Amino acid sequence: MTAAARNGTPRWPGNGQFALTIMDDTDRATVAQSRPLYDALIHYGLRTTKTIWPLPTDRGDPYWGEDLTHDEHRAWLHRLLGEGFEISFHGARSGGSPREVTHAALERFREEFGEYPATFANHASNAECLYWGQRRFDVPAYRAIYRSLRTGPTTFYGDREESPYYWADLCRGTIRYVRNFTFAGIATSAIDRFMPYHDPRRPFVRAWFSASEGGDVEEFVALLSDRNVDRLRESGEASIVYTHSAKGFVRDGRLDPRVERILSRLASTGGWFVPVRTLLERLEEVRGVRDISPLQHAELESRWILDHAGKGFHSVKRRFARRSGRP
């Protein structure tokens, strides 16, 4: 617990006792799937971040979602921007994009919204992912464990100059903050006490940040339980929740009532609820952007391995229980 939290002194702007935001991954997202969540966020006064794809994805892609070529989607994004939400970058599209396509997508984003995206999260199956896969880890043993956990590709090319997927220099020239590790705990700023940080071993990213894992509606509800939110408030820390609004949040046009209850309760907890960009700008104002050391980076790597190896074990355990007929 921080000293500010113990003595009741607000740590965050607006007399906020803690800070919380959501970064919504655009995989499979459409206006129909996502709008009920955002209508609730607007109603309760919570402002968050919506990632997008500027360019169209092939209809056969398993992650297909709407993009800036869809008139209704584009108009809705402008409404969100006008309401105080952040529009963020998830790459050019799903399915992989060579350098010229990523460049065109960044320019399309700038033309549409008046500036380049401030934040970015890799789309984990795209070949142009930046410092992704095995490249996220410096400790050789952790690379090996990552390969054993990963079911998709483990090698990516966004930072390799010899590759047609190279765009690291474009990232450095346009994007301020890039998401890296996600963790099981809700207090992101306590788990990653270095963010936003610069990594000299991955120099084309200006600043990295971490997030707390709320990947689908079930993980989101578990992460933002009353107990966890109360602990976050007591700690005075910040949470950046990474989730996918298209993964179960809305059914038959209605927001899951558990999510509605969470948002309603959050609105009464005295938190500072701003987009990812605004939260990171505040952390940068307080902490600066400092170089992370190999030992500090290994600390984040080890925490990620522990969280995700445990998650994989419990997933296998649940599948076995279902097959054997046990609850």
GURO-685264 format. One record per residue: residue in one letter; residue number from 1; x, y negated, z negated of N, C-alpha, C in turn. Coordinates in steps of 0.05 Angstrom, whole numbers, plus 5000, padded with zeros to 4 digits. Example, Ala and Ser with C-alpha at 12.3 -4.5 7.8 and 13.67 -1.06 7.14 Angstrom:
[atom a 1 [5264 5114 4844] [5246 5090 4844] [5264 5066 4844]]
[atom s 2 [5257 5045 4858] [5273 5021 4857] [5258 4999 4843]]
END
This chain:
[atom m 1 [5017 5024 5000] [5000 5000 5000] [5018 4975 5000]]
[atom t 2 [5011 4956 5016] [5026 4931 5018] [5020 4913 4994]]
[atom a 3 [5039 4895 4988] [5035 4876 4966] [5011 4859 4972]]
[atom a 4 [5007 4851 4998] [4984 4834 5005] [4958 4849 4999]]
[atom a 5 [4957 4875 5005] [4932 4890 4999] [4928 4892 4970]]
[atom r 6 [4949 4896 4954] [4946 4900 4925] [4935 4875 4911]]
[atom n 7 [4944 4852 4920] [4935 4828 4906] [4911 4814 4919]]
[atom g 8 [4901 4827 4940] [4876 4816 4953] [4881 4794 4973]]
[atom t 9 [4907 4787 4979] [4913 4765 4997] [4909 4775 5026]]
[atom p 10 [4893 4760 5042] [4890 4769 5070] [4917 4769 5084]]
[atom r 11 [4921 4791 5099] [4946 4794 5114] [4943 4785 5143]]
[atom w 12 [4918 4784 5152] [4912 4780 5180] [4896 4754 5184]]
[atom p 13 [4897 4743 5208] [4881 4719 5213] [4852 4723 5207]]
[atom g 14 [4837 4701 5203] [4809 4703 5198] [4803 4716 5171]]
[atom n 15 [4821 4715 5152] [4818 4728 5126] [4815 4758 5128]]
[atom g 16 [4827 4770 5149] [4825 4799 5152] [4842 4814 5131]]
[atom q 17 [4829 4833 5118] [4844 4850 5099] [4860 4872 5113]]
[atom f 18 [4852 4879 5138] [4865 4898 5154] [4859 4891 5183]]
[atom a 19 [4871 4906 5202] [4865 4901 5230] [4859 4927 5244]]
[atom l 20 [4840 4926 5263] [4833 4950 5279] [4825 4942 5307]]
[atom t 21 [4834 4957 5326] [4826 4954 5353] [4824 4981 5366]]
[atom i 22 [4812 4982 5390] [4809 5006 5406] [4820 5002 5434]]
[atom m 23 [4835 5021 5444] [4844 5022 5471] [4829 5044 5485]]
[atom d 24 [4812 5037 5504] [4794 5056 5517] [4805 5064 5544]]
[atom d 25 [4813 5090 5546] [4824 5101 5570] [4802 5104 5591]]
[atom t 26 [4808 5097 5616] [4787 5095 5637] [4782 5122 5651]]
[atom d 27 [4795 5144 5642] [4790 5170 5655] [4760 5176 5656]]
[atom r 28 [4750 5182 5680] [4722 5190 5685] [4702 5169 5677]]
[atom a 29 [4711 5145 5673] [4692 5124 5663] [4676 5111 5685]]
[atom t 30 [4650 5107 5680] [4633 5092 5697] [4618 5071 5679]]
[atom v 31 [4605 5052 5692] [4590 5033 5676] [4568 5047 5660]]
[atom a 32 [4554 5066 5672] [4533 5081 5658] [4543 5095 5633]]
[atom q 33 [4568 5107 5635] [4579 5122 5613] [4590 5105 5591]]
[atom s 34 [4599 5081 5598] [4614 5065 5579] [4598 5041 5567]]
[atom r 35 [4579 5031 5583] [4566 5006 5574] [4552 5007 5547]]
[atom p 36 [4539 5029 5540] [4526 5030 5513] [4546 5026 5490]]
[atom l 37 [4570 5037 5493] [4591 5032 5472] [4598 5003 5471]]
[atom y 38 [4602 4990 5494] [4610 4962 5494] [4588 4944 5485]]
[atom d 39 [4563 4951 5491] [4541 4935 5481] [4541 4935 5451]]
[atom a 40 [4547 4958 5439] [4548 4960 5410] [4572 4944 5399]]
[atom l 41 [4595 4946 5412] [4618 4931 5403] [4612 4901 5403]]
[atom i 42 [4598 4892 5424] [4590 4863 5426] [4571 4857 5403]]
[atom h 43 [4552 4874 5399] [4531 4869 5378] [4544 4866 5351]]
[atom y 44 [4564 4882 5345] [4576 4882 5318] [4600 4864 5316]]
[atom g 45 [4606 4849 5337] [4628 4830 5336] [4656 4841 5337]]
[atom l 46 [4659 4865 5349] [4685 4878 5351] [4695 4874 5379]]
[atom r 47 [4720 4866 5382] [4732 4861 5408] [4756 4880 5412]]
[atom t 48 [4756 4894 5435] [4775 4915 5440] [4787 4913 5468]]
[atom t 49 [4799 4935 5477] [4813 4935 5503] [4803 4958 5521]]
[atom k 50 [4797 4951 5546] [4787 4970 5565] [4808 4973 5588]]
[atom t 51 [4819 4997 5591] [4838 5001 5613] [4822 5006 5639]]
[atom i 52 [4835 5000 5661] [4822 5004 5687] [4841 5015 5708]]
[atom w 53 [4830 5025 5730] [4844 5030 5755] [4835 5009 5775]]
[atom p 54 [4854 4993 5786] [4846 4974 5806] [4837 4986 5832]]
[atom l 55 [4849 5009 5840] [4845 5021 5866] [4830 5047 5864]]
[atom p 56 [4816 5055 5886] [4799 5079 5884] [4815 5105 5882]]
[atom t 57 [4803 5123 5867] [4813 5150 5863] [4797 5169 5882]]
[atom d 58 [4811 5189 5892] [4797 5209 5909] [4774 5221 5894]]
[atom r 59 [4751 5224 5906] [4728 5235 5893] [4732 5263 5882]]
[atom g 60 [4750 5278 5893] [4755 5305 5883] [4774 5306 5859]]
[atom d 61 [4785 5284 5851] [4803 5283 5828] [4787 5289 5803]]
[atom p 62 [4798 5306 5785] [4783 5312 5760] [4779 5289 5741]]
[atom y 63 [4794 5267 5745] [4792 5244 5727] [4778 5221 5741]]
[atom w 64 [4765 5226 5764] [4753 5204 5779] [4736 5186 5761]]
[atom g 65 [4739 5160 5765] [4722 5141 5752] [4720 5116 5770]]
[atom e 66 [4702 5098 5762] [4698 5074 5778] [4722 5055 5776]]
[atom d 67 [4725 5037 5796] [4748 5019 5798] [4739 4992 5808]]
[atom l 68 [4758 4976 5816] [4751 4948 5824] [4737 4947 5851]]
[atom t 69 [4736 4969 5866] [4721 4969 5891] [4691 4974 5887]]
[atom h 70 [4683 4980 5862] [4655 4984 5856] [4644 4957 5845]]
[atom d 71 [4625 4946 5859] [4615 4919 5853] [4604 4917 5825]]
[atom e 72 [4587 4936 5817] [4575 4935 5790] [4597 4937 5769]]
[atom h 73 [4616 4955 5773] [4637 4959 5754] [4654 4933 5751]]
[atom r 74 [4661 4921 5774] [4677 4897 5774] [4662 4874 5759]]
[atom a 75 [4636 4871 5765] [4620 4850 5752] [4619 4855 5722]]
[atom w 76 [4616 4880 5714] [4615 4886 5685] [4641 4880 5671]]
[atom l 77 [4664 4886 5685] [4690 4880 5673] [4693 4849 5668]]
[atom h 78 [4683 4834 5687] [4684 4804 5683] [4667 4796 5660]]
[atom r 79 [4644 4809 5656] [4628 4803 5633] [4643 4809 5607]]
[atom l 80 [4656 4832 5607] [4671 4839 5583] [4694 4819 5578]]
[atom l 81 [4707 4811 5599] [4728 4791 5596] [4717 4765 5585]]
[atom g 82 [4694 4757 5594] [4681 4733 5584] [4672 4735 5555]]
[atom e 83 [4667 4760 5546] [4659 4765 5518] [4683 4767 5499]]
[atom g 84 [4707 4766 5510] [4731 4767 5493] [4745 4793 5492]]
[atom f 85 [4738 4812 5509] [4752 4837 5511] [4777 4834 5529]]
[atom e 86 [4796 4853 5525] [4819 4853 5542] [4816 4874 5564]]
[atom i 87 [4824 4867 5589] [4825 4887 5611] [4854 4895 5614]]
[atom s 88 [4859 4921 5614] [4886 4931 5613] [4891 4950 5637]]
[atom f 89 [4915 4959 5641] [4924 4974 5665] [4929 5003 5657]]
[atom h 90 [4918 5021 5673] [4922 5050 5669] [4936 5062 5694]]
[atom g 91 [4951 5045 5708] [4962 5053 5733] [4944 5045 5756]]
[atom a 92 [4953 5051 5780] [4938 5042 5804] [4912 5058 5807]]
[atom r 93 [4913 5084 5801] [4891 5102 5805] [4899 5129 5793]]
[atom s 94 [4880 5148 5792] [4887 5175 5784] [4897 5190 5809]]
[atom g 95 [4917 5207 5805] [4926 5224 5827] [4954 5218 5836]]
[atom g 96 [4967 5198 5826] [4994 5192 5834] [4995 5170 5855]]
[atom s 97 [5014 5151 5851] [5016 5129 5870] [5046 5122 5874]]
[atom p 98 [5055 5121 5899] [5082 5112 5904] [5085 5082 5899]]
[atom r 99 [5109 5072 5899] [5115 5045 5891] [5097 5024 5904]]
[atom e 100 [5094 5026 5931] [5079 5005 5945] [5049 5005 5936]]
[atom v 101 [5038 5027 5928] [5011 5028 5919] [5008 5016 5891]]
[atom t 102 [5027 5023 5874] [5027 5011 5847] [5031 4980 5849]]
[atom h 103 [5048 4971 5866] [5052 4943 5870] [5026 4929 5880]]
[atom a 104 [5013 4942 5899] [4987 4931 5909] [4966 4930 5886]]
[atom a 105 [4966 4950 5869] [4947 4951 5847] [4952 4929 5827]]
[atom l 106 [4977 4924 5821] [4984 4902 5802] [4976 4875 5814]]
[atom e 107 [4980 4871 5840] [4972 4846 5853] [4942 4844 5854]]
[atom r 108 [4928 4866 5859] [4899 4866 5859] [4888 4858 5831]]
[atom f 109 [4901 4868 5811] [4893 4861 5783] [4896 4831 5779]]
[atom r 110 [4919 4821 5787] [4925 4792 5783] [4905 4775 5799]]
[atom e 111 [4899 4783 5823] [4880 4768 5839] [4852 4767 5826]]
[atom e 112 [4844 4790 5814] [4817 4792 5803] [4815 4778 5777]]
[atom f 113 [4835 4779 5759] [4833 4769 5732] [4851 4745 5726]]
[atom g 114 [4866 4736 5746] [4881 4712 5742] [4909 4715 5729]]
[atom e 115 [4916 4739 5722] [4942 4745 5710] [4948 4775 5712]]
[atom y 116 [4973 4782 5708] [4980 4810 5707] [4971 4822 5681]]
[atom p 117 [4967 4848 5680] [4959 4860 5654] [4980 4857 5633]]
[atom a 118 [4972 4852 5608] [4991 4849 5586] [4998 4876 5574]]
[atom t 119 [4979 4896 5576] [4984 4922 5564] [4979 4944 5585]]
[atom f 120 [4992 4967 5580] [4991 4989 5599] [4993 5015 5584]]
[atom a 121 [4978 5035 5593] [4981 5062 5583] [4984 5081 5607]]
[atom n 122 [5004 5098 5606] [5008 5118 5628] [4983 5136 5630]]
[atom h 123 [4977 5144 5655] [4957 5165 5660] [4973 5191 5662]]
[atom a 124 [4970 5208 5643] [4990 5229 5637] [4995 5249 5659]]
[atom s 125 [4979 5250 5680] [4983 5269 5701] [4995 5257 5726]]
[atom n 126 [5000 5231 5726] [5010 5217 5750] [5040 5219 5752]]
[atom a 127 [5050 5224 5776] [5079 5227 5780] [5094 5201 5773]]
[atom e 128 [5081 5178 5776] [5095 5152 5771] [5095 5144 5741]]
[atom c 129 [5087 5162 5723] [5088 5155 5695] [5116 5146 5687]]
[atom l 130 [5117 5126 5669] [5142 5112 5663] [5154 5122 5637]]
[atom y 131 [5179 5133 5638] [5192 5144 5614] [5173 5163 5600]]
[atom w 132 [5162 5181 5615] [5141 5199 5605] [5151 5228 5604]]
[atom g 133 [5134 5245 5594] [5141 5274 5593] [5166 5278 5575]]
[atom q 134 [5185 5293 5585] [5209 5298 5570] [5225 5273 5565]]
[atom r 135 [5221 5252 5582] [5236 5227 5579] [5227 5211 5554]]
[atom r 136 [5206 5220 5541] [5198 5206 5517] [5215 5213 5493]]
[atom f 137 [5230 5235 5496] [5245 5246 5473] [5275 5245 5477]]
[atom d 138 [5289 5237 5456] [5319 5237 5457] [5330 5262 5444]]
[atom v 139 [5316 5274 5425] [5326 5297 5410] [5321 5322 5428]]
[atom p 140 [5342 5337 5435] [5338 5360 5454] [5318 5380 5444]]
[atom a 141 [5318 5386 5418] [5299 5406 5407] [5270 5396 5410]]
[atom y 142 [5266 5370 5408] [5239 5360 5411] [5230 5361 5440]]
[atom r 143 [5249 5358 5459] [5242 5361 5487] [5232 5390 5492]]
[atom a 144 [5246 5409 5481] [5239 5437 5485] [5211 5443 5473]]
[atom i 145 [5206 5432 5449] [5180 5436 5437] [5158 5423 5453]]
[atom y 146 [5164 5399 5463] [5144 5385 5480] [5137 5402 5505]]
[atom r 147 [5158 5414 5518] [5153 5431 5541] [5135 5454 5534]]
[atom s 148 [5139 5465 5510] [5122 5488 5502] [5093 5480 5496]]
[atom l 149 [5089 5455 5488] [5062 5446 5482] [5047 5436 5506]]
[atom r 150 [5061 5426 5526] [5049 5413 5549] [5039 5434 5569]]
[atom t 151 [5014 5431 5579] [5004 5449 5598] [5006 5438 5627]]
[atom g 152 [5011 5412 5630] [5013 5400 5656] [5042 5395 5663]]
[atom p 153 [5048 5376 5681] [5075 5370 5689] [5090 5357 5665]]
[atom t 154 [5116 5362 5664] [5133 5351 5643] [5154 5332 5653]]
[atom t 155 [5156 5329 5680] [5175 5311 5692] [5161 5289 5708]]
[atom f 156 [5170 5264 5704] [5157 5241 5717] [5178 5223 5728]]
[atom y 157 [5171 5205 5746] [5191 5191 5763] [5189 5161 5764]]
[atom g 158 [5172 5149 5747] [5169 5120 5749] [5193 5104 5743]]
[atom d 159 [5213 5115 5728] [5237 5101 5721] [5262 5110 5737]]
[atom r 160 [5257 5126 5758] [5279 5138 5773] [5281 5123 5800]]
[atom e 161 [5303 5108 5803] [5305 5091 5827] [5306 5106 5853]]
[atom e 162 [5315 5131 5852] [5316 5147 5877] [5289 5157 5886]]
[atom s 163 [5269 5154 5869] [5243 5166 5874] [5224 5147 5889]]
[atom p 164 [5207 5156 5907] [5187 5138 5919] [5166 5129 5898]]
[atom y 165 [5165 5141 5874] [5147 5133 5853] [5158 5112 5834]]
[atom y 166 [5183 5103 5840] [5196 5084 5822] [5181 5057 5821]]
[atom w 167 [5176 5047 5797] [5164 5020 5795] [5172 5007 5768]]
[atom a 168 [5193 5018 5755] [5201 5007 5729] [5207 4978 5729]]
[atom d 169 [5220 4968 5751] [5226 4940 5752] [5201 4923 5755]]
[atom l 170 [5180 4934 5768] [5155 4919 5769] [5142 4917 5742]]
[atom c 171 [5144 4939 5727] [5133 4938 5699] [5147 4917 5683]]
[atom r 172 [5173 4917 5684] [5189 4897 5668] [5182 4869 5676]]
[atom g 173 [5175 4864 5700] [5169 4837 5709] [5140 4828 5705]]
[atom t 174 [5122 4847 5697] [5094 4839 5695] [5081 4846 5668]]
[atom i 175 [5088 4868 5656] [5073 4879 5633] [5089 4875 5607]]
[atom r 176 [5075 4867 5586] [5088 4860 5561] [5090 4884 5542]]
[atom y 177 [5069 4900 5541] [5068 4922 5520] [5059 4948 5534]]
[atom v 178 [5074 4969 5528] [5068 4996 5539] [5063 5015 5516]]
[atom r 179 [5041 5031 5518] [5035 5050 5497] [5053 5075 5500]]
[atom n 180 [5063 5084 5477] [5079 5109 5477] [5066 5130 5461]]
[atom f 181 [5075 5135 5437] [5066 5158 5421] [5038 5153 5408]]
[atom t 182 [5023 5174 5405] [4998 5173 5390] [5001 5192 5366]]
[atom f 183 [4988 5184 5344] [4992 5198 5318] [4964 5204 5306]]
[atom a 184 [4964 5223 5288] [4940 5232 5275] [4929 5212 5254]]
[atom g 185 [4947 5197 5241] [4939 5179 5220] [4926 5154 5230]]
[atom i 186 [4909 5141 5214] [4895 5118 5223] [4911 5092 5221]]
[atom a 187 [4930 5091 5202] [4946 5066 5197] [4969 5065 5217]]
[atom t 188 [4964 5057 5241] [4985 5058 5262] [5009 5042 5255]]
[atom s 189 [5005 5018 5244] [5028 5001 5238] [5045 5010 5215]]
[atom a 190 [5035 5029 5199] [5051 5041 5178] [5066 5065 5189]]
[atom i 191 [5054 5080 5207] [5067 5103 5219] [5090 5094 5237]]
[atom d 192 [5083 5075 5255] [5103 5062 5272] [5109 5034 5260]]
[atom r 193 [5128 5033 5242] [5134 5008 5228] [5153 4991 5245]]
[atom f 194 [5159 4999 5269] [5177 4984 5286] [5163 4968 5308]]
[atom m 195 [5138 4976 5315] [5125 4964 5338] [5116 4935 5333]]
[atom p 196 [5116 4920 5355] [5126 4927 5382] [5157 4926 5383]]
[atom y 197 [5168 4947 5394] [5198 4949 5394] [5208 4952 5423]]
[atom h 198 [5233 4945 5427] [5247 4949 5452] [5265 4973 5448]]
[atom d 199 [5267 4990 5468] [5284 5014 5467] [5306 5011 5488]]
[atom p 200 [5331 5006 5479] [5353 5002 5499] [5357 5026 5517]]
[atom r 201 [5348 5050 5509] [5351 5073 5526] [5329 5075 5547]]
[atom r 202 [5310 5058 5545] [5288 5056 5564] [5283 5027 5570]]
[atom p 203 [5303 5014 5584] [5305 4985 5584] [5284 4971 5601]]
[atom f 204 [5269 4985 5619] [5251 4971 5636] [5224 4965 5623]]
[atom v 205 [5220 4974 5599] [5196 4967 5584] [5204 4945 5564]]
[atom r 206 [5190 4923 5565] [5196 4900 5547] [5191 4908 5518]]
[atom a 207 [5168 4920 5512] [5161 4927 5485] [5142 4951 5485]]
[atom w 208 [5147 4970 5467] [5130 4994 5464] [5113 4991 5439]]
[atom f 209 [5090 5005 5440] [5073 5007 5416] [5062 5035 5414]]
[atom s 210 [5052 5042 5391] [5040 5068 5386] [5010 5065 5382]]
[atom a 211 [4996 5087 5379] [4967 5087 5374] [4960 5111 5357]]
[atom s 212 [4936 5109 5346] [4924 5131 5331] [4905 5147 5348]]
[atom e 213 [4906 5173 5347] [4892 5191 5366] [4863 5194 5359]]
[atom g 214 [4846 5184 5377] [4817 5188 5375] [4807 5196 5402]]
[atom g 215 [4819 5216 5415] [4817 5222 5443] [4789 5225 5454]]
[atom d 216 [4771 5238 5439] [4744 5241 5448] [4725 5233 5425]]
[atom v 217 [4699 5236 5428] [4681 5226 5408] [4685 5241 5381]]
[atom e 218 [4691 5267 5382] [4695 5281 5357] [4719 5272 5342]]
[atom e 219 [4741 5268 5357] [4766 5258 5344] [4762 5230 5334]]
[atom f 220 [4748 5214 5349] [4742 5186 5342] [4727 5185 5315]]
[atom v 221 [4706 5201 5314] [4689 5202 5290] [4705 5211 5266]]
[atom a 222 [4722 5231 5269] [4738 5242 5247] [4759 5221 5239]]
[atom l 223 [4772 5208 5258] [4792 5188 5251] [4780 5164 5236]]
[atom l 224 [4756 5156 5244] [4744 5132 5232] [4723 5140 5211]]
[atom s 225 [4729 5161 5196] [4712 5169 5174] [4712 5146 5153]]
[atom d 226 [4692 5146 5136] [4691 5126 5114] [4716 5126 5098]]
[atom r 227 [4725 5150 5091] [4749 5153 5074] [4774 5141 5088]]
[atom n 228 [4777 5147 5114] [4801 5136 5128] [4799 5106 5131]]
[atom v 229 [4776 5096 5137] [4773 5067 5140] [4778 5053 5113]]
[atom d 230 [4768 5064 5092] [4773 5053 5065] [4803 5053 5058]]
[atom r 231 [4816 5074 5065] [4845 5075 5061] [4860 5054 5078]]
[atom l 232 [4851 5051 5103] [4863 5031 5120] [4860 5003 5108]]
[atom r 233 [4836 4997 5098] [4830 4971 5086] [4847 4967 5062]]
[atom e 234 [4850 4987 5045] [4866 4985 5021] [4895 4980 5027]]
[atom s 235 [4905 4992 5049] [4933 4990 5056] [4940 4963 5069]]
[atom g 236 [4920 4950 5081] [4925 4924 5095] [4939 4928 5121]]
[atom e 237 [4940 4952 5132] [4954 4958 5156] [4936 4954 5181]]
[atom a 238 [4948 4960 5204] [4933 4957 5229] [4930 4984 5243]]
[atom s 239 [4907 4988 5256] [4902 5012 5271] [4896 5005 5300]]
[atom i 240 [4910 5019 5318] [4904 5018 5346] [4893 5046 5354]]
[atom v 241 [4867 5048 5358] [4855 5074 5363] [4854 5078 5393]]
[atom y 242 [4865 5100 5402] [4865 5107 5431] [4844 5128 5436]]
[atom t 243 [4825 5122 5454] [4803 5140 5459] [4794 5139 5488]]
[atom h 244 [4774 5155 5495] [4762 5156 5521] [4732 5153 5519]]
[atom s 245 [4721 5131 5527] [4692 5127 5524] [4675 5146 5540]]
[atom a 246 [4687 5158 5561] [4673 5177 5578] [4672 5206 5566]]
[atom k 247 [4685 5210 5543] [4687 5236 5531] [4667 5239 5507]]
[atom g 248 [4641 5239 5514] [4621 5246 5494] [4609 5223 5479]]
[atom f 249 [4618 5198 5483] [4607 5176 5468] [4578 5170 5475]]
[atom v 250 [4571 5174 5500] [4544 5168 5509] [4531 5192 5522]]
[atom r 251 [4507 5198 5513] [4491 5221 5524] [4463 5211 5530]]
[atom d 252 [4454 5217 5554] [4427 5209 5563] [4423 5179 5559]]
[atom g 253 [4445 5164 5564] [4444 5135 5563] [4444 5123 5535]]
[atom r 254 [4448 5139 5515] [4448 5129 5487] [4475 5135 5474]]
[atom l 255 [4484 5115 5458] [4509 5118 5443] [4505 5138 5421]]
[atom d 256 [4525 5155 5417] [4524 5174 5395] [4518 5159 5369]]
[atom p 257 [4498 5167 5354] [4491 5152 5329] [4513 5152 5308]]
[atom r 258 [4531 5171 5309] [4554 5171 5290] [4572 5148 5297]]
[atom v 259 [4576 5143 5323] [4593 5120 5331] [4580 5094 5324]]
[atom e 260 [4554 5092 5329] [4539 5068 5321] [4542 5062 5292]]
[atom r 261 [4540 5083 5275] [4543 5079 5246] [4571 5069 5239]]
[atom i 262 [4591 5080 5252] [4619 5072 5247] [4623 5043 5254]]
[atom l 263 [4613 5035 5277] [4617 5007 5285] [4602 4988 5267]]
[atom s 264 [4578 4996 5259] [4562 4979 5240] [4577 4976 5214]]
[atom r 265 [4588 4998 5204] [4602 4996 5178] [4628 4980 5181]]
[atom l 266 [4643 4984 5203] [4667 4969 5207] [4662 4939 5206]]
[atom a 267 [4640 4930 5218] [4633 4902 5219] [4630 4889 5191]]
[atom s 268 [4625 4906 5171] [4621 4895 5144] [4645 4899 5126]]
[atom t 269 [4668 4908 5137] [4691 4915 5120] [4712 4893 5117]]
[atom g 270 [4708 4870 5130] [4728 4849 5127] [4753 4853 5143]]
[atom g 271 [4751 4867 5165] [4775 4871 5182] [4778 4850 5203]]
[atom w 272 [4801 4850 5216] [4806 4832 5239] [4804 4850 5263]]
[atom f 273 [4784 4845 5280] [4778 4862 5303] [4783 4847 5329]]
[atom v 274 [4806 4853 5341] [4814 4838 5365] [4825 4858 5385]]
[atom p 275 [4828 4850 5410] [4840 4868 5430] [4869 4876 5424]]
[atom v 276 [4878 4896 5437] [4906 4907 5432] [4926 4885 5437]]
[atom r 277 [4923 4870 5458] [4942 4848 5464] [4945 4829 5441]]
[atom t 278 [4922 4820 5431] [4922 4800 5409] [4935 4811 5384]]
[atom l 279 [4929 4836 5378] [4941 4849 5354] [4971 4851 5357]]
[atom l 280 [4980 4859 5381] [5009 4862 5384] [5023 4835 5384]]
[atom e 281 [5010 4815 5395] [5021 4788 5394] [5025 4779 5365]]
[atom r 282 [5006 4786 5348] [5008 4779 5319] [5031 4795 5307]]
[atom l 283 [5033 4821 5313] [5055 4836 5302] [5082 4826 5312]]
[atom e 284 [5083 4818 5337] [5108 4806 5347] [5114 4780 5334]]
[atom e 285 [5094 4764 5328] [5099 4739 5314] [5111 4744 5286]]
[atom v 286 [5102 4765 5273] [5111 4771 5246] [5137 4787 5246]]
[atom r 287 [5139 4807 5263] [5161 4826 5263] [5183 4819 5284]]
[atom g 288 [5174 4806 5305] [5192 4803 5328] [5192 4828 5345]]
[atom v 289 [5207 4828 5367] [5211 4852 5383] [5241 4859 5380]]
[atom r 290 [5246 4879 5364] [5274 4887 5359] [5281 4913 5372]]
[atom d 291 [5307 4917 5377] [5316 4943 5388] [5312 4965 5368]]
[atom i 292 [5301 4987 5376] [5297 5010 5359] [5323 5027 5361]]
[atom s 293 [5332 5037 5338] [5356 5053 5338] [5350 5082 5345]]
[atom p 294 [5370 5098 5353] [5365 5126 5359] [5352 5141 5335]]
[atom l 295 [5361 5134 5310] [5351 5147 5287] [5322 5140 5282]]
[atom q 296 [5315 5114 5286] [5287 5105 5283] [5269 5118 5304]]
[atom h 297 [5279 5120 5329] [5263 5133 5350] [5259 5162 5344]]
[atom a 298 [5280 5175 5333] [5277 5204 5325] [5256 5207 5304]]
[atom e 299 [5253 5187 5287] [5232 5188 5266] [5204 5189 5279]]
[atom l 300 [5200 5173 5300] [5174 5173 5314] [5171 5199 5329]]
[atom e 301 [5192 5209 5342] [5190 5234 5356] [5182 5257 5338]]
[atom s 302 [5195 5258 5314] [5189 5281 5296] [5161 5279 5286]]
[atom r 303 [5151 5255 5280] [5123 5253 5271] [5104 5261 5294]]
[atom w 304 [5110 5254 5319] [5093 5262 5341] [5093 5293 5343]]
[atom i 305 [5116 5305 5341] [5118 5334 5344] [5102 5348 5322]]
[atom l 306 [5104 5338 5297] [5089 5350 5275] [5059 5347 5279]]
[atom d 307 [5050 5324 5287] [5022 5319 5292] [5011 5337 5314]]
[atom h 308 [5025 5338 5337] [5015 5351 5360] [5019 5381 5359]]
[atom a 309 [5040 5390 5347] [5043 5419 5343] [5021 5430 5325]]
[atom g 310 [5015 5414 5303] [4994 5422 5285] [4967 5422 5299]]
[atom k 311 [4962 5402 5316] [4937 5401 5332] [4935 5425 5350]]
[atom g 312 [4957 5432 5363] [4956 5455 5381] [4951 5481 5366]]
[atom f 313 [4962 5484 5342] [4957 5508 5326] [4928 5510 5318]]
[atom h 314 [4916 5488 5310] [4888 5488 5301] [4869 5493 5325]]
[atom s 315 [4877 5483 5349] [4861 5488 5373] [4861 5518 5380]]
[atom v 316 [4885 5531 5379] [4886 5559 5384] [4870 5575 5363]]
[atom k 317 [4872 5566 5338] [4857 5580 5316] [4827 5578 5321]]
[atom r 318 [4817 5555 5330] [4788 5552 5336] [4780 5569 5359]]
[atom r 319 [4796 5571 5380] [4789 5588 5403] [4788 5617 5395]]
[atom f 320 [4807 5626 5378] [4807 5653 5369] [4783 5659 5352]]
[atom a 321 [4775 5640 5335] [4752 5644 5318] [4726 5647 5335]]
[atom r 322 [4724 5631 5356] [4701 5632 5374] [4699 5660 5387]]
[atom r 323 [4722 5669 5396] [4723 5695 5410] [4716 5718 5392]]
[atom s 324 [4723 5716 5366] [4719 5737 5347] [4692 5735 5333]]
[atom g 325 [4677 5713 5340] [4650 5710 5328] [4650 5697 5301]]
[atom r 326 [4674 5688 5292] [4675 5675 5265] [4669 5646 5268]]
[atom p 327 [4658 5633 5247] [4652 5605 5249] [4677 5588 5248]]
END
